[in-house]
Amino acid sequence: MRPLSKEHLTKKLRDFRAGLQHAFATQSAVQPLSIEDMELMERMADAIVNRSMAAPATVFLESMGPMNFLGSQALHVLAPIIECAFNAKEIEQVARLLEQRDSICRMITIIEAKSSAKRASAP
């Protein structure tokens, strides 16, 4: 059996802290989006801004932001039903995007940028 020295216990405690450092983190690491993901987010933002729904969409996304993972799981469950009206590949892509915590913030940023550009170009 190994003797318990102060250095050994310090190392064990340091390793334990390092292991728990991200165990309960609410912010995930920012992951780069693929080109297809960005194109989908751009199309959704265009549809929202063209219908003059930027403000309600932004409020909705900000209020539902903490629930994005649950929304992604709901999309996975309801995919067979929703596929009757929407493209199955895009449903899977949206569900995968919702699994990332920062996707809602990215979507809000895109909507706000497009909305600002539309207001600036309006006569």
C-alpha positions as CSV (number, residue, x, y, z in Angstrom):
1,M,0.0,0.0,0.0
2,R,1.2,3.5,-0.9
3,P,1.9,5.9,2.0
4,L,-0.3,9.0,2.1
5,S,2.1,11.9,1.8
6,K,1.1,15.6,1.7
7,E,2.3,15.8,-2.0
8,H,0.2,12.7,-2.9
9,L,-2.9,14.1,-1.3
10,T,-2.3,17.5,-2.9
11,K,-2.0,15.8,-6.3
12,K,-5.1,13.8,-5.8
13,L,-7.1,16.9,-4.8
14,R,-5.8,18.8,-7.8
15,D,-6.8,16.0,-10.1
16,F,-10.2,15.8,-8.5
17,R,-10.8,19.6,-8.9
18,A,-9.6,19.4,-12.6
19,G,-12.1,16.6,-13.2
20,L,-15.0,18.5,-11.7
21,Q,-14.1,21.9,-13.3
22,H,-16.5,21.5,-16.2
23,A,-18.8,18.8,-14.8
24,F,-21.6,21.3,-13.9
25,A,-20.9,24.0,-16.5
26,T,-23.9,25.6,-18.1
27,Q,-21.9,27.1,-21.0
28,S,-20.6,24.7,-23.6
29,A,-17.5,25.4,-25.7
30,V,-18.3,27.3,-28.8
31,Q,-18.3,24.9,-31.7
32,P,-17.9,26.1,-35.3
33,L,-20.9,25.7,-37.5
34,S,-20.8,24.0,-40.9
35,I,-21.5,25.9,-44.1
36,E,-24.9,24.1,-44.3
37,D,-25.8,25.2,-40.8
38,M,-25.0,28.8,-41.5
39,E,-27.0,28.7,-44.7
40,L,-30.0,27.3,-42.9
41,M,-29.7,29.9,-40.2
42,E,-29.4,32.6,-42.9
43,R,-32.5,31.3,-44.7
44,M,-34.5,31.2,-41.4
45,A,-33.4,34.7,-40.5
46,D,-34.3,36.0,-44.0
47,A,-37.8,34.5,-43.7
48,I,-38.3,36.1,-40.3
49,V,-37.0,39.5,-41.4
50,N,-39.0,39.5,-44.7
51,R,-42.2,38.9,-42.7
52,S,-41.3,41.8,-40.3
53,M,-41.3,39.4,-37.4
54,A,-37.8,40.2,-36.1
55,A,-38.8,41.7,-32.8
56,P,-41.3,38.9,-31.8
57,A,-38.9,36.2,-33.0
58,T,-36.0,37.8,-31.0
59,V,-38.2,38.0,-27.8
60,F,-39.4,34.4,-28.4
61,L,-35.8,33.1,-28.9
62,E,-34.4,34.9,-25.9
63,S,-37.2,33.7,-23.6
64,M,-36.9,30.1,-24.8
65,G,-33.1,30.1,-25.0
66,P,-32.6,28.0,-21.8
67,M,-35.0,25.4,-23.2
68,N,-33.2,24.9,-26.5
69,F,-31.9,21.4,-25.7
70,L,-35.4,20.2,-24.7
71,G,-36.7,21.7,-28.0
72,S,-34.1,19.7,-29.9
73,Q,-35.2,16.5,-28.2
74,A,-38.9,17.3,-28.9
75,L,-37.9,17.7,-32.6
76,H,-36.2,14.3,-32.6
77,V,-39.4,12.7,-31.1
78,L,-41.8,14.5,-33.4
79,A,-39.7,14.2,-36.5
80,P,-41.9,11.4,-38.1
81,I,-45.0,13.6,-37.8
82,I,-43.3,16.9,-38.8
83,E,-41.7,15.3,-41.9
84,C,-45.1,15.4,-43.6
85,A,-44.8,19.2,-43.8
86,F,-41.1,19.9,-43.7
87,N,-37.9,18.6,-45.1
88,A,-36.6,15.7,-43.0
89,K,-32.9,16.8,-43.5
90,E,-33.6,20.3,-42.3
91,I,-35.6,19.1,-39.2
92,E,-32.6,17.0,-38.3
93,Q,-30.3,19.9,-38.9
94,V,-32.4,22.3,-36.7
95,A,-32.5,19.7,-33.9
96,R,-28.7,19.3,-34.0
97,L,-28.3,23.1,-34.0
98,L,-30.6,23.4,-30.9
99,E,-28.4,21.0,-29.0
100,Q,-25.7,23.6,-29.0
101,R,-26.2,26.3,-26.4
102,D,-24.9,29.1,-28.4
103,S,-27.0,28.5,-31.5
104,I,-29.9,30.7,-30.1
105,C,-27.5,33.6,-29.5
106,R,-26.1,33.2,-33.0
107,M,-29.6,33.1,-34.5
108,I,-30.6,36.3,-32.7
109,T,-27.4,38.0,-33.9
110,I,-28.2,37.1,-37.5
111,I,-31.8,38.2,-37.2
112,E,-30.8,41.6,-35.7
113,A,-28.1,42.2,-38.3
114,K,-30.5,41.5,-41.2
115,S,-33.2,43.6,-39.5
116,S,-30.8,46.5,-39.1
117,A,-29.7,46.2,-42.7
118,K,-33.3,46.2,-43.9
119,R,-34.1,49.2,-41.8
120,A,-31.0,51.1,-43.1
121,S,-31.9,50.4,-46.7
122,A,-35.6,51.4,-46.3
123,P,-36.4,54.8,-47.7
